[in-house]
């Protein structure tokens, strides 16, 4: 029984250490101007780097996307970088 408690404590310790390494991003995607568009896979929203590229929230989201190979799920949305860095797209995850 005692070994079982140590195993649980060890597992909890590893979980806490893993969560401590998780980085919380400090940006608000609602501060980015999203343009409604439609593509072959349906409707989506688009953030244009020409108008949004200087905003800190856009830059932080772009950095986060690059750290996740250009794709990210967050807050019920799927975000991606368009080819040739032509902007950021997002759509609701179903």
PDB file of N, CA, C and O in Angstrom:
ATOM      1  N   UNK A   1       0.829  -1.190   0.000  1.00  0.00           N
ATOM      2  CA  UNK A   1       0.000   0.000   0.000  1.00  0.00           C
ATOM      3  C   UNK A   1       0.877   1.259   0.000  1.00  0.00           C
ATOM      4  O   UNK A   1       0.574   2.237  -0.683  1.00  0.00           O
ATOM      5  N   UNK A   2       1.941   1.218   0.759  1.00  0.00           N
ATOM      6  CA  UNK A   2       2.826   2.379   0.847  1.00  0.00           C
ATOM      7  C   UNK A   2       3.475   2.696  -0.497  1.00  0.00           C
ATOM      8  O   UNK A   2       3.596   3.866  -0.862  1.00  0.00           O
ATOM      9  N   UNK A   3       3.897   1.662  -1.244  1.00  0.00           N
ATOM     10  CA  UNK A   3       4.490   1.863  -2.565  1.00  0.00           C
ATOM     11  C   UNK A   3       3.481   2.509  -3.527  1.00  0.00           C
ATOM     12  O   UNK A   3       3.841   3.322  -4.378  1.00  0.00           O
ATOM     13  N   UNK A   4       2.229   2.128  -3.369  1.00  0.00           N
ATOM     14  CA  UNK A   4       1.169   2.687  -4.208  1.00  0.00           C
ATOM     15  C   UNK A   4       1.057   4.204  -3.982  1.00  0.00           C
ATOM     16  O   UNK A   4       0.896   4.961  -4.939  1.00  0.00           O
ATOM     17  N   UNK A   5       1.141   4.640  -2.737  1.00  0.00           N
ATOM     18  CA  UNK A   5       1.067   6.066  -2.415  1.00  0.00           C
ATOM     19  C   UNK A   5       2.276   6.816  -2.978  1.00  0.00           C
ATOM     20  O   UNK A   5       2.145   7.935  -3.474  1.00  0.00           O
ATOM     21  N   UNK A   6       3.435   6.202  -2.899  1.00  0.00           N
ATOM     22  CA  UNK A   6       4.629   6.833  -3.468  1.00  0.00           C
ATOM     23  C   UNK A   6       4.506   6.961  -4.988  1.00  0.00           C
ATOM     24  O   UNK A   6       4.930   7.961  -5.567  1.00  0.00           O
ATOM     25  N   UNK A   7       3.933   5.958  -5.621  1.00  0.00           N
ATOM     26  CA  UNK A   7       3.753   5.996  -7.074  1.00  0.00           C
ATOM     27  C   UNK A   7       2.795   7.124  -7.459  1.00  0.00           C
ATOM     28  O   UNK A   7       3.028   7.832  -8.439  1.00  0.00           O
ATOM     29  N   UNK A   8       1.735   7.288  -6.700  1.00  0.00           N
ATOM     30  CA  UNK A   8       0.776   8.371  -6.962  1.00  0.00           C
ATOM     31  C   UNK A   8       1.445   9.729  -6.751  1.00  0.00           C
ATOM     32  O   UNK A   8       1.284  10.640  -7.563  1.00  0.00           O
ATOM     33  N   UNK A   9       2.190   9.856  -5.666  1.00  0.00           N
ATOM     34  CA  UNK A   9       2.884  11.119  -5.381  1.00  0.00           C
ATOM     35  C   UNK A   9       3.890  11.445  -6.479  1.00  0.00           C
ATOM     36  O   UNK A   9       4.024  12.604  -6.873  1.00  0.00           O
ATOM     37  N   UNK A  10       4.589  10.444  -6.969  1.00  0.00           N
ATOM     38  CA  UNK A  10       5.565  10.646  -8.041  1.00  0.00           C
ATOM     39  C   UNK A  10       4.869  11.094  -9.331  1.00  0.00           C
ATOM     40  O   UNK A  10       5.349  11.995 -10.019  1.00  0.00           O
ATOM     41  N   UNK A  11       3.747  10.468  -9.651  1.00  0.00           N
ATOM     42  CA  UNK A  11       2.994  10.833 -10.845  1.00  0.00           C
ATOM     43  C   UNK A  11       2.474  12.268 -10.743  1.00  0.00           C
ATOM     44  O   UNK A  11       2.532  13.016 -11.718  1.00  0.00           O
ATOM     45  N   UNK A  12       1.974  12.651  -9.586  1.00  0.00           N
ATOM     46  CA  UNK A  12       1.491  14.020  -9.378  1.00  0.00           C
ATOM     47  C   UNK A  12       2.628  15.030  -9.491  1.00  0.00           C
ATOM     48  O   UNK A  12       2.447  16.110 -10.053  1.00  0.00           O
ATOM     49  N   UNK A  13       3.782  14.688  -8.965  1.00  0.00           N
ATOM     50  CA  UNK A  13       4.940  15.567  -9.043  1.00  0.00           C
ATOM     51  C   UNK A  13       5.346  15.794 -10.498  1.00  0.00           C
ATOM     52  O   UNK A  13       5.650  16.921 -10.889  1.00  0.00           O
ATOM     53  N   UNK A  14       5.351  14.738 -11.293  1.00  0.00           N
ATOM     54  CA  UNK A  14       5.693  14.867 -12.714  1.00  0.00           C
ATOM     55  C   UNK A  14       4.664  15.726 -13.445  1.00  0.00           C
ATOM     56  O   UNK A  14       5.026  16.525 -14.310  1.00  0.00           O
ATOM     57  N   UNK A  15       3.380  15.567 -13.103  1.00  0.00           N
ATOM     58  CA  UNK A  15       2.333  16.365 -13.720  1.00  0.00           C
ATOM     59  C   UNK A  15       2.517  17.845 -13.402  1.00  0.00           C
ATOM     60  O   UNK A  15       2.390  18.691 -14.287  1.00  0.00           O
ATOM     61  N   UNK A  16       2.814  18.158 -12.157  1.00  0.00           N
ATOM     62  CA  UNK A  16       3.034  19.545 -11.745  1.00  0.00           C
ATOM     63  C   UNK A  16       4.241  20.128 -12.470  1.00  0.00           C
ATOM     64  O   UNK A  16       4.196  21.275 -12.914  1.00  0.00           O
ATOM     65  N   UNK A  17       5.299  19.373 -12.593  1.00  0.00           N
ATOM     66  CA  UNK A  17       6.487  19.857 -13.294  1.00  0.00           C
ATOM     67  C   UNK A  17       6.189  20.114 -14.764  1.00  0.00           C
ATOM     68  O   UNK A  17       6.681  21.090 -15.330  1.00  0.00           O
ATOM     69  N   UNK A  18       5.393  19.256 -15.389  1.00  0.00           N
ATOM     70  CA  UNK A  18       5.021  19.430 -16.789  1.00  0.00           C
ATOM     71  C   UNK A  18       4.184  20.693 -16.954  1.00  0.00           C
ATOM     72  O   UNK A  18       4.421  21.480 -17.871  1.00  0.00           O
ATOM     73  N   UNK A  19       3.211  20.889 -16.076  1.00  0.00           N
ATOM     74  CA  UNK A  19       2.355  22.078 -16.154  1.00  0.00           C
ATOM     75  C   UNK A  19       3.164  23.345 -15.913  1.00  0.00           C
ATOM     76  O   UNK A  19       2.872  24.381 -16.510  1.00  0.00           O
ATOM     77  N   UNK A  20       4.161  23.284 -15.060  1.00  0.00           N
ATOM     78  CA  UNK A  20       4.985  24.454 -14.769  1.00  0.00           C
ATOM     79  C   UNK A  20       5.782  24.881 -15.997  1.00  0.00           C
ATOM     80  O   UNK A  20       6.122  26.056 -16.133  1.00  0.00           O
ATOM     81  N   UNK A  21       6.085  23.935 -16.900  1.00  0.00           N
ATOM     82  CA  UNK A  21       6.841  24.243 -18.110  1.00  0.00           C
ATOM     83  C   UNK A  21       5.950  24.833 -19.203  1.00  0.00           C
ATOM     84  O   UNK A  21       6.455  25.393 -20.176  1.00  0.00           O
ATOM     85  N   UNK A  22       4.616  24.711 -19.049  1.00  0.00           N
ATOM     86  CA  UNK A  22       3.690  25.231 -20.043  1.00  0.00           C
ATOM     87  C   UNK A  22       3.717  26.750 -20.014  1.00  0.00           C
ATOM     88  O   UNK A  22       3.571  27.364 -18.957  1.00  0.00           O
ATOM     89  N   UNK A  23       3.903  27.348 -21.172  1.00  0.00           N
ATOM     90  CA  UNK A  23       3.993  28.803 -21.279  1.00  0.00           C
ATOM     91  C   UNK A  23       2.613  29.363 -21.594  1.00  0.00           C
ATOM     92  O   UNK A  23       1.939  28.893 -22.510  1.00  0.00           O
ATOM     93  N   UNK A  24       2.204  30.351 -20.844  1.00  0.00           N
ATOM     94  CA  UNK A  24       0.949  31.027 -21.112  1.00  0.00           C
ATOM     95  C   UNK A  24       1.244  32.228 -22.004  1.00  0.00           C
ATOM     96  O   UNK A  24       2.074  33.071 -21.666  1.00  0.00           O
ATOM     97  N   UNK A  25       0.572  32.298 -23.121  1.00  0.00           N
ATOM     98  CA  UNK A  25       0.785  33.389 -24.062  1.00  0.00           C
ATOM     99  C   UNK A  25       0.014  34.615 -23.594  1.00  0.00           C
ATOM    100  O   UNK A  25      -1.106  34.507 -23.095  1.00  0.00           O
ATOM    101  N   UNK A  26       0.620  35.763 -23.758  1.00  0.00           N
ATOM    102  CA  UNK A  26       0.005  37.003 -23.312  1.00  0.00           C
ATOM    103  C   UNK A  26      -0.413  37.827 -24.531  1.00  0.00           C
ATOM    104  O   UNK A  26       0.226  38.824 -24.869  1.00  0.00           O
ATOM    105  N   UNK A  27      -1.495  37.397 -25.186  1.00  0.00           N
ATOM    106  CA  UNK A  27      -2.064  38.153 -26.291  1.00  0.00           C
ATOM    107  C   UNK A  27      -3.567  37.917 -26.320  1.00  0.00           C
ATOM    108  O   UNK A  27      -4.072  36.930 -25.786  1.00  0.00           O
ATOM    109  N   UNK A  28      -4.265  38.847 -26.956  1.00  0.00           N
ATOM    110  CA  UNK A  28      -5.718  38.779 -27.056  1.00  0.00           C
ATOM    111  C   UNK A  28      -6.088  38.768 -28.535  1.00  0.00           C
ATOM    112  O   UNK A  28      -5.944  39.777 -29.224  1.00  0.00           O
ATOM    113  N   UNK A  29      -6.561  37.636 -29.012  1.00  0.00           N
ATOM    114  CA  UNK A  29      -6.893  37.517 -30.439  1.00  0.00           C
ATOM    115  C   UNK A  29      -8.084  38.395 -30.819  1.00  0.00           C
ATOM    116  O   UNK A  29      -8.288  38.685 -31.998  1.00  0.00           O
ATOM    117  N   UNK A  30      -8.865  38.815 -29.838  1.00  0.00           N
ATOM    118  CA  UNK A  30     -10.003  39.687 -30.131  1.00  0.00           C
ATOM    119  C   UNK A  30      -9.566  41.121 -30.425  1.00  0.00           C
ATOM    120  O   UNK A  30     -10.364  41.918 -30.919  1.00  0.00           O
ATOM    121  N   UNK A  31      -8.321  41.457 -30.132  1.00  0.00           N
ATOM    122  CA  UNK A  31      -7.799  42.784 -30.462  1.00  0.00           C
ATOM    123  C   UNK A  31      -7.287  42.845 -31.903  1.00  0.00           C
ATOM    124  O   UNK A  31      -6.900  43.907 -32.392  1.00  0.00           O
ATOM    125  N   UNK A  32      -7.291  41.700 -32.567  1.00  0.00           N
ATOM    126  CA  UNK A  32      -6.872  41.616 -33.964  1.00  0.00           C
ATOM    127  C   UNK A  32      -8.115  41.789 -34.842  1.00  0.00           C
ATOM    128  O   UNK A  32      -9.165  41.215 -34.554  1.00  0.00           O
ATOM    129  N   UNK A  33      -7.993  42.574 -35.904  1.00  0.00           N
ATOM    130  CA  UNK A  33      -9.118  42.777 -36.831  1.00  0.00           C
ATOM    131  C   UNK A  33      -9.206  41.567 -37.761  1.00  0.00           C
ATOM    132  O   UNK A  33      -8.291  41.300 -38.541  1.00  0.00           O
ATOM    133  N   UNK A  34     -10.323  40.841 -37.666  1.00  0.00           N
ATOM    134  CA  UNK A  34     -10.542  39.640 -38.470  1.00  0.00           C
ATOM    135  C   UNK A  34     -11.538  39.965 -39.576  1.00  0.00           C
ATOM    136  O   UNK A  34     -12.583  40.564 -39.323  1.00  0.00           O
ATOM    137  N   UNK A  35     -11.213  39.573 -40.793  1.00  0.00           N
ATOM    138  CA  UNK A  35     -12.054  39.800 -41.969  1.00  0.00           C
ATOM    139  C   UNK A  35     -12.741  38.486 -42.324  1.00  0.00           C
ATOM    140  O   UNK A  35     -12.085  37.452 -42.445  1.00  0.00           O
ATOM    141  N   UNK A  36     -14.056  38.526 -42.490  1.00  0.00           N
ATOM    142  CA  UNK A  36     -14.815  37.330 -42.873  1.00  0.00           C
ATOM    143  C   UNK A  36     -14.499  36.980 -44.326  1.00  0.00           C
ATOM    144  O   UNK A  36     -14.541  37.838 -45.208  1.00  0.00           O
ATOM    145  N   UNK A  37     -14.183  35.710 -44.557  1.00  0.00           N
ATOM    146  CA  UNK A  37     -13.893  35.224 -45.917  1.00  0.00           C
ATOM    147  C   UNK A  37     -14.500  33.838 -46.069  1.00  0.00           C
ATOM    148  O   UNK A  37     -14.977  33.238 -45.106  1.00  0.00           O
ATOM    149  N   UNK A  38     -14.469  33.348 -47.300  1.00  0.00           N
ATOM    150  CA  UNK A  38     -14.952  32.003 -47.586  1.00  0.00           C
ATOM    151  C   UNK A  38     -13.972  31.328 -48.532  1.00  0.00           C
ATOM    152  O   UNK A  38     -13.472  31.944 -49.474  1.00  0.00           O
ATOM    153  N   UNK A  39     -13.706  30.054 -48.270  1.00  0.00           N
ATOM    154  CA  UNK A  39     -12.777  29.296 -49.103  1.00  0.00           C
ATOM    155  C   UNK A  39     -13.368  27.956 -49.478  1.00  0.00           C
ATOM    156  O   UNK A  39     -14.544  27.708 -49.212  1.00  0.00           O
ATOM    157  N   UNK A  40     -12.579  27.081 -50.094  1.00  0.00           N
ATOM    158  CA  UNK A  40     -13.076  25.770 -50.523  1.00  0.00           C
ATOM    159  C   UNK A  40     -13.561  24.901 -49.359  1.00  0.00           C
ATOM    160  O   UNK A  40     -14.375  23.998 -49.550  1.00  0.00           O
ATOM    161  N   UNK A  41     -13.056  25.178 -48.152  1.00  0.00           N
ATOM    162  CA  UNK A  41     -13.463  24.388 -46.985  1.00  0.00           C
ATOM    163  C   UNK A  41     -14.477  25.130 -46.111  1.00  0.00           C
ATOM    164  O   UNK A  41     -14.755  24.721 -44.983  1.00  0.00           O
ATOM    165  N   UNK A  42     -15.019  26.219 -46.644  1.00  0.00           N
ATOM    166  CA  UNK A  42     -16.050  26.943 -45.917  1.00  0.00           C
ATOM    167  C   UNK A  42     -15.579  28.288 -45.400  1.00  0.00           C
ATOM    168  O   UNK A  42     -14.496  28.758 -45.750  1.00  0.00           O
ATOM    169  N   UNK A  43     -16.411  28.910 -44.552  1.00  0.00           N
ATOM    170  CA  UNK A  43     -16.087  30.242 -44.043  1.00  0.00           C
ATOM    171  C   UNK A  43     -14.942  30.221 -43.026  1.00  0.00           C
ATOM    172  O   UNK A  43     -14.749  29.248 -42.297  1.00  0.00           O
ATOM    173  N   UNK A  44     -14.198  31.317 -43.002  1.00  0.00           N
ATOM    174  CA  UNK A  44     -13.117  31.488 -42.038  1.00  0.00           C
ATOM    175  C   UNK A  44     -12.884  32.974 -41.848  1.00  0.00           C
ATOM    176  O   UNK A  44     -13.489  33.797 -42.537  1.00  0.00           O
ATOM    177  N   UNK A  45     -12.024  33.313 -40.932  1.00  0.00           N
ATOM    178  CA  UNK A  45     -11.647  34.707 -40.708  1.00  0.00           C
ATOM    179  C   UNK A  45     -10.175  34.866 -41.027  1.00  0.00           C
ATOM    180  O   UNK A  45      -9.380  33.943 -40.849  1.00  0.00           O
ATOM    181  N   UNK A  46      -9.822  36.055 -41.504  1.00  0.00           N
ATOM    182  CA  UNK A  46      -8.472  36.315 -41.977  1.00  0.00           C
ATOM    183  C   UNK A  46      -7.929  37.585 -41.332  1.00  0.00           C
ATOM    184  O   UNK A  46      -8.621  38.601 -41.272  1.00  0.00           O
ATOM    185  N   UNK A  47      -6.694  37.524 -40.853  1.00  0.00           N
ATOM    186  CA  UNK A  47      -5.995  38.701 -40.333  1.00  0.00           C
ATOM    187  C   UNK A  47      -4.892  39.060 -41.312  1.00  0.00           C
ATOM    188  O   UNK A  47      -3.979  38.273 -41.563  1.00  0.00           O
ATOM    189  N   UNK A  48      -4.990  40.246 -41.853  1.00  0.00           N
ATOM    190  CA  UNK A  48      -4.063  40.715 -42.885  1.00  0.00           C
ATOM    191  C   UNK A  48      -2.827  41.352 -42.239  1.00  0.00           C
ATOM    192  O   UNK A  48      -2.958  42.302 -41.468  1.00  0.00           O
ATOM    193  N   UNK A  49      -1.632  40.841 -42.545  1.00  0.00           N
ATOM    194  CA  UNK A  49      -0.419  41.412 -41.954  1.00  0.00           C
ATOM    195  C   UNK A  49      -0.156  42.858 -42.401  1.00  0.00           C
ATOM    196  O   UNK A  49       0.581  43.588 -41.738  1.00  0.00           O
ATOM    197  N   UNK A  50      -0.755  43.266 -43.518  1.00  0.00           N
ATOM    198  CA  UNK A  50      -0.563  44.649 -43.984  1.00  0.00           C
ATOM    199  C   UNK A  50      -1.208  45.644 -43.038  1.00  0.00           C
ATOM    200  O   UNK A  50      -0.691  46.746 -42.849  1.00  0.00           O
ATOM    201  N   UNK A  51      -2.340  45.266 -42.437  1.00  0.00           N
ATOM    202  CA  UNK A  51      -3.027  46.176 -41.513  1.00  0.00           C
ATOM    203  C   UNK A  51      -2.794  45.817 -40.043  1.00  0.00           C
ATOM    204  O   UNK A  51      -2.847  46.689 -39.175  1.00  0.00           O
ATOM    205  N   UNK A  52      -2.539  44.555 -39.767  1.00  0.00           N
ATOM    206  CA  UNK A  52      -2.407  44.082 -38.380  1.00  0.00           C
ATOM    207  C   UNK A  52      -0.977  43.784 -37.967  1.00  0.00           C
ATOM    208  O   UNK A  52      -0.700  43.599 -36.782  1.00  0.00           O
ATOM    209  N   UNK A  53      -0.069  43.735 -38.928  1.00  0.00           N
ATOM    210  CA  UNK A  53       1.299  43.272 -38.697  1.00  0.00           C
ATOM    211  C   UNK A  53       2.098  44.028 -37.651  1.00  0.00           C
ATOM    212  O   UNK A  53       3.046  43.475 -37.092  1.00  0.00           O
ATOM    213  N   UNK A  54       1.750  45.262 -37.373  1.00  0.00           N
ATOM    214  CA  UNK A  54       2.503  46.034 -36.378  1.00  0.00           C
ATOM    215  C   UNK A  54       1.914  45.918 -34.973  1.00  0.00           C
ATOM    216  O   UNK A  54       2.518  46.392 -34.010  1.00  0.00           O
ATOM    217  N   UNK A  55       0.756  45.299 -34.849  1.00  0.00           N
ATOM    218  CA  UNK A  55       0.099  45.181 -33.541  1.00  0.00           C
ATOM    219  C   UNK A  55       0.754  44.077 -32.709  1.00  0.00           C
ATOM    220  O   UNK A  55       1.044  42.999 -33.226  1.00  0.00           O
ATOM    221  N   UNK A  56       0.987  44.344 -31.425  1.00  0.00           N
ATOM    222  CA  UNK A  56       1.647  43.355 -30.560  1.00  0.00           C
ATOM    223  C   UNK A  56       0.889  42.031 -30.464  1.00  0.00           C
ATOM    224  O   UNK A  56       1.516  40.974 -30.397  1.00  0.00           O
ATOM    225  N   UNK A  57      -0.450  42.065 -30.454  1.00  0.00           N
ATOM    226  CA  UNK A  57      -1.217  40.818 -30.349  1.00  0.00           C
ATOM    227  C   UNK A  57      -1.060  39.960 -31.604  1.00  0.00           C
ATOM    228  O   UNK A  57      -0.974  38.736 -31.514  1.00  0.00           O
ATOM    229  N   UNK A  58      -1.022  40.598 -32.767  1.00  0.00           N
ATOM    230  CA  UNK A  58      -0.801  39.871 -34.021  1.00  0.00           C
ATOM    231  C   UNK A  58       0.587  39.240 -34.019  1.00  0.00           C
ATOM    232  O   UNK A  58       0.745  38.067 -34.356  1.00  0.00           O
ATOM    233  N   UNK A  59       1.582  40.020 -33.642  1.00  0.00           N
ATOM    234  CA  UNK A  59       2.961  39.520 -33.605  1.00  0.00           C
ATOM    235  C   UNK A  59       3.104  38.343 -32.645  1.00  0.00           C
ATOM    236  O   UNK A  59       3.778  37.361 -32.955  1.00  0.00           O
ATOM    237  N   UNK A  60       2.464  38.445 -31.472  1.00  0.00           N
ATOM    238  CA  UNK A  60       2.558  37.371 -30.475  1.00  0.00           C
ATOM    239  C   UNK A  60       1.861  36.111 -30.974  1.00  0.00           C
ATOM    240  O   UNK A  60       2.373  35.008 -30.785  1.00  0.00           O
ATOM    241  N   UNK A  61       0.693  36.262 -31.614  1.00  0.00           N
ATOM    242  CA  UNK A  61      -0.004  35.099 -32.179  1.00  0.00           C
ATOM    243  C   UNK A  61       0.839  34.471 -33.278  1.00  0.00           C
ATOM    244  O   UNK A  61       0.951  33.247 -33.344  1.00  0.00           O
ATOM    245  N   UNK A  62       1.429  35.281 -34.135  1.00  0.00           N
ATOM    246  CA  UNK A  62       2.277  34.771 -35.212  1.00  0.00           C
ATOM    247  C   UNK A  62       3.469  33.998 -34.647  1.00  0.00           C
ATOM    248  O   UNK A  62       3.820  32.936 -35.161  1.00  0.00           O
ATOM    249  N   UNK A  63       4.086  34.523 -33.603  1.00  0.00           N
ATOM    250  CA  UNK A  63       5.206  33.833 -32.946  1.00  0.00           C
ATOM    251  C   UNK A  63       4.748  32.498 -32.382  1.00  0.00           C
ATOM    252  O   UNK A  63       5.431  31.487 -32.542  1.00  0.00           O
ATOM    253  N   UNK A  64       3.582  32.489 -31.715  1.00  0.00           N
ATOM    254  CA  UNK A  64       3.033  31.259 -31.146  1.00  0.00           C
ATOM    255  C   UNK A  64       2.759  30.234 -32.246  1.00  0.00           C
ATOM    256  O   UNK A  64       3.061  29.052 -32.083  1.00  0.00           O
ATOM    257  N   UNK A  65       2.194  30.678 -33.350  1.00  0.00           N
ATOM    258  CA  UNK A  65       1.926  29.776 -34.475  1.00  0.00           C
ATOM    259  C   UNK A  65       3.217  29.193 -35.045  1.00  0.00           C
ATOM    260  O   UNK A  65       3.281  28.004 -35.355  1.00  0.00           O
ATOM    261  N   UNK A  66       4.231  30.022 -35.180  1.00  0.00           N
ATOM    262  CA  UNK A  66       5.515  29.535 -35.707  1.00  0.00           C
ATOM    263  C   UNK A  66       6.124  28.488 -34.783  1.00  0.00           C
ATOM    264  O   UNK A  66       6.759  27.541 -35.247  1.00  0.00           O
ATOM    265  N   UNK A  67       5.933  28.656 -33.473  1.00  0.00           N
ATOM    266  CA  UNK A  67       6.447  27.685 -32.502  1.00  0.00           C
ATOM    267  C   UNK A  67       5.663  26.372 -32.547  1.00  0.00           C
ATOM    268  O   UNK A  67       6.121  25.351 -32.034  1.00  0.00           O
ATOM    269  N   UNK A  68       4.478  26.406 -33.164  1.00  0.00           N
ATOM    270  CA  UNK A  68       3.641  25.209 -33.282  1.00  0.00           C
ATOM    271  C   UNK A  68       3.503  24.776 -34.743  1.00  0.00           C
ATOM    272  O   UNK A  68       2.463  24.253 -35.145  1.00  0.00           O
ATOM    273  N   UNK A  69       4.542  24.995 -35.524  1.00  0.00           N
ATOM    274  CA  UNK A  69       4.593  24.573 -36.934  1.00  0.00           C
ATOM    275  C   UNK A  69       3.467  25.164 -37.774  1.00  0.00           C
ATOM    276  O   UNK A  69       2.989  24.528 -38.713  1.00  0.00           O
ATOM    277  N   UNK A  70       3.048  26.372 -37.439  1.00  0.00           N
ATOM    278  CA  UNK A  70       2.082  27.078 -38.267  1.00  0.00           C
ATOM    279  C   UNK A  70       0.635  26.747 -38.035  1.00  0.00           C
ATOM    280  O   UNK A  70      -0.232  27.254 -38.746  1.00  0.00           O
ATOM    281  N   UNK A  71       0.339  25.895 -37.041  1.00  0.00           N
ATOM    282  CA  UNK A  71      -1.048  25.498 -36.752  1.00  0.00           C
ATOM    283  C   UNK A  71      -1.244  25.428 -35.248  1.00  0.00           C
ATOM    284  O   UNK A  71      -0.348  25.040 -34.499  1.00  0.00           O
ATOM    285  N   UNK A  72      -2.461  25.823 -34.822  1.00  0.00           N
ATOM    286  CA  UNK A  72      -2.714  25.882 -33.384  1.00  0.00           C
ATOM    287  C   UNK A  72      -4.213  25.837 -33.117  1.00  0.00           C
ATOM    288  O   UNK A  72      -4.998  26.487 -33.806  1.00  0.00           O
ATOM    289  N   UNK A  73      -4.600  25.060 -32.107  1.00  0.00           N
ATOM    290  CA  UNK A  73      -5.989  25.052 -31.611  1.00  0.00           C
ATOM    291  C   UNK A  73      -5.990  25.747 -30.271  1.00  0.00           C
ATOM    292  O   UNK A  73      -5.176  25.460 -29.392  1.00  0.00           O
ATOM    293  N   UNK A  74      -6.939  26.682 -30.137  1.00  0.00           N
ATOM    294  CA  UNK A  74      -6.974  27.454 -28.899  1.00  0.00           C
ATOM    295  C   UNK A  74      -8.344  28.120 -28.768  1.00  0.00           C
ATOM    296  O   UNK A  74      -8.835  28.722 -29.722  1.00  0.00           O
ATOM    297  N   UNK A  75      -8.956  28.014 -27.600  1.00  0.00           N
ATOM    298  CA  UNK A  75     -10.220  28.691 -27.340  1.00  0.00           C
ATOM    299  C   UNK A  75     -11.339  28.346 -28.302  1.00  0.00           C
ATOM    300  O   UNK A  75     -12.141  29.212 -28.651  1.00  0.00           O
ATOM    301  N   UNK A  76     -11.408  27.090 -28.738  1.00  0.00           N
ATOM    302  CA  UNK A  76     -12.456  26.666 -29.664  1.00  0.00           C
ATOM    303  C   UNK A  76     -12.220  27.072 -31.108  1.00  0.00           C
ATOM    304  O   UNK A  76     -13.106  26.929 -31.951  1.00  0.00           O
ATOM    305  N   UNK A  77     -11.021  27.580 -31.393  1.00  0.00           N
ATOM    306  CA  UNK A  77     -10.686  28.010 -32.754  1.00  0.00           C
ATOM    307  C   UNK A  77      -9.437  27.273 -33.236  1.00  0.00           C
ATOM    308  O   UNK A  77      -8.584  26.868 -32.447  1.00  0.00           O
ATOM    309  N   UNK A  78      -9.362  27.116 -34.553  1.00  0.00           N
ATOM    310  CA  UNK A  78      -8.172  26.579 -35.202  1.00  0.00           C
ATOM    311  C   UNK A  78      -7.518  27.735 -35.948  1.00  0.00           C
ATOM    312  O   UNK A  78      -8.167  28.404 -36.752  1.00  0.00           O
ATOM    313  N   UNK A  79      -6.236  27.973 -35.684  1.00  0.00           N
ATOM    314  CA  UNK A  79      -5.476  29.061 -36.313  1.00  0.00           C
ATOM    315  C   UNK A  79      -4.394  28.472 -37.204  1.00  0.00           C
ATOM    316  O   UNK A  79      -3.845  27.411 -36.906  1.00  0.00           O
ATOM    317  N   UNK A  80      -4.091  29.157 -38.290  1.00  0.00           N
ATOM    318  CA  UNK A  80      -3.010  28.714 -39.169  1.00  0.00           C
ATOM    319  C   UNK A  80      -2.389  29.913 -39.873  1.00  0.00           C
ATOM    320  O   UNK A  80      -2.997  30.976 -39.993  1.00  0.00           O
ATOM    321  N   UNK A  81      -1.158  29.708 -40.336  1.00  0.00           N
ATOM    322  CA  UNK A  81      -0.462  30.716 -41.132  1.00  0.00           C
ATOM    323  C   UNK A  81      -0.638  30.343 -42.600  1.00  0.00           C
ATOM    324  O   UNK A  81      -0.437  29.192 -42.990  1.00  0.00           O
ATOM    325  N   UNK A  82      -1.014  31.325 -43.400  1.00  0.00           N
ATOM    326  CA  UNK A  82      -1.126  31.083 -44.834  1.00  0.00           C
ATOM    327  C   UNK A  82       0.262  30.935 -45.446  1.00  0.00           C
ATOM    328  O   UNK A  82       1.233  31.465 -44.907  1.00  0.00           O
ATOM    329  N   UNK A  83       0.367  30.213 -46.576  1.00  0.00           N
ATOM    330  CA  UNK A  83       1.661  30.063 -47.247  1.00  0.00           C
ATOM    331  C   UNK A  83       2.289  31.423 -47.562  1.00  0.00           C
ATOM    332  O   UNK A  83       1.585  32.398 -47.824  1.00  0.00           O
ATOM    333  N   UNK A  84       3.573  31.470 -47.535  1.00  0.00           N
ATOM    334  CA  UNK A  84       4.346  32.688 -47.801  1.00  0.00           C
ATOM    335  C   UNK A  84       4.024  33.809 -46.814  1.00  0.00           C
ATOM    336  O   UNK A  84       4.165  34.989 -47.136  1.00  0.00           O
ATOM    337  N   UNK A  85       3.588  33.433 -45.606  1.00  0.00           N
ATOM    338  CA  UNK A  85       3.263  34.390 -44.535  1.00  0.00           C
ATOM    339  C   UNK A  85       2.287  35.465 -45.015  1.00  0.00           C
ATOM    340  O   UNK A  85       2.418  36.637 -44.662  1.00  0.00           O
ATOM    341  N   UNK A  86       1.310  35.053 -45.824  1.00  0.00           N
ATOM    342  CA  UNK A  86       0.343  35.987 -46.388  1.00  0.00           C
ATOM    343  C   UNK A  86      -0.769  36.345 -45.414  1.00  0.00           C
ATOM    344  O   UNK A  86      -1.732  37.005 -45.805  1.00  0.00           O
ATOM    345  N   UNK A  87      -0.665  35.935 -44.175  1.00  0.00           N
ATOM    346  CA  UNK A  87      -1.676  36.266 -43.179  1.00  0.00           C
ATOM    347  C   UNK A  87      -1.964  35.093 -42.259  1.00  0.00           C
ATOM    348  O   UNK A  87      -1.373  34.020 -42.381  1.00  0.00           O
ATOM    349  N   UNK A  88      -2.887  35.324 -41.336  1.00  0.00           N
ATOM    350  CA  UNK A  88      -3.302  34.289 -40.393  1.00  0.00           C
ATOM    351  C   UNK A  88      -4.788  34.041 -40.598  1.00  0.00           C
ATOM    352  O   UNK A  88      -5.578  34.976 -40.730  1.00  0.00           O
ATOM    353  N   UNK A  89      -5.153  32.772 -40.621  1.00  0.00           N
ATOM    354  CA  UNK A  89      -6.559  32.395 -40.741  1.00  0.00           C
ATOM    355  C   UNK A  89      -7.015  31.745 -39.448  1.00  0.00           C
ATOM    356  O   UNK A  89      -6.211  31.226 -38.674  1.00  0.00           O
ATOM    357  N   UNK A  90      -8.344  31.784 -39.228  1.00  0.00           N
ATOM    358  CA  UNK A  90      -8.918  31.071 -38.092  1.00  0.00           C
ATOM    359  C   UNK A  90     -10.340  30.653 -38.433  1.00  0.00           C
ATOM    360  O   UNK A  90     -11.037  31.316 -39.201  1.00  0.00           O
ATOM    361  N   UNK A  91     -10.755  29.533 -37.840  1.00  0.00           N
ATOM    362  CA  UNK A  91     -12.123  29.074 -37.993  1.00  0.00           C
ATOM    363  C   UNK A  91     -12.533  28.323 -36.734  1.00  0.00           C
ATOM    364  O   UNK A  91     -11.686  27.864 -35.968  1.00  0.00           O
ATOM    365  N   UNK A  92     -13.818  28.205 -36.534  1.00  0.00           N
ATOM    366  CA  UNK A  92     -14.340  27.512 -35.366  1.00  0.00           C
ATOM    367  C   UNK A  92     -14.082  26.017 -35.512  1.00  0.00           C
ATOM    368  O   UNK A  92     -14.281  25.443 -36.583  1.00  0.00           O
ATOM    369  N   UNK A  93     -13.640  25.400 -34.429  1.00  0.00           N
ATOM    370  CA  UNK A  93     -13.409  23.955 -34.412  1.00  0.00           C
ATOM    371  C   UNK A  93     -14.722  23.295 -34.046  1.00  0.00           C
ATOM    372  O   UNK A  93     -15.355  23.634 -33.046  1.00  0.00           O
ATOM    373  N   UNK A  94     -15.117  22.344 -34.877  1.00  0.00           N
ATOM    374  CA  UNK A  94     -16.383  21.637 -34.628  1.00  0.00           C
ATOM    375  C   UNK A  94     -16.148  20.332 -33.935  1.00  0.00           C
ATOM    376  O   UNK A  94     -17.099  19.605 -33.647  1.00  0.00           O
TER     377      UNK A  94
END
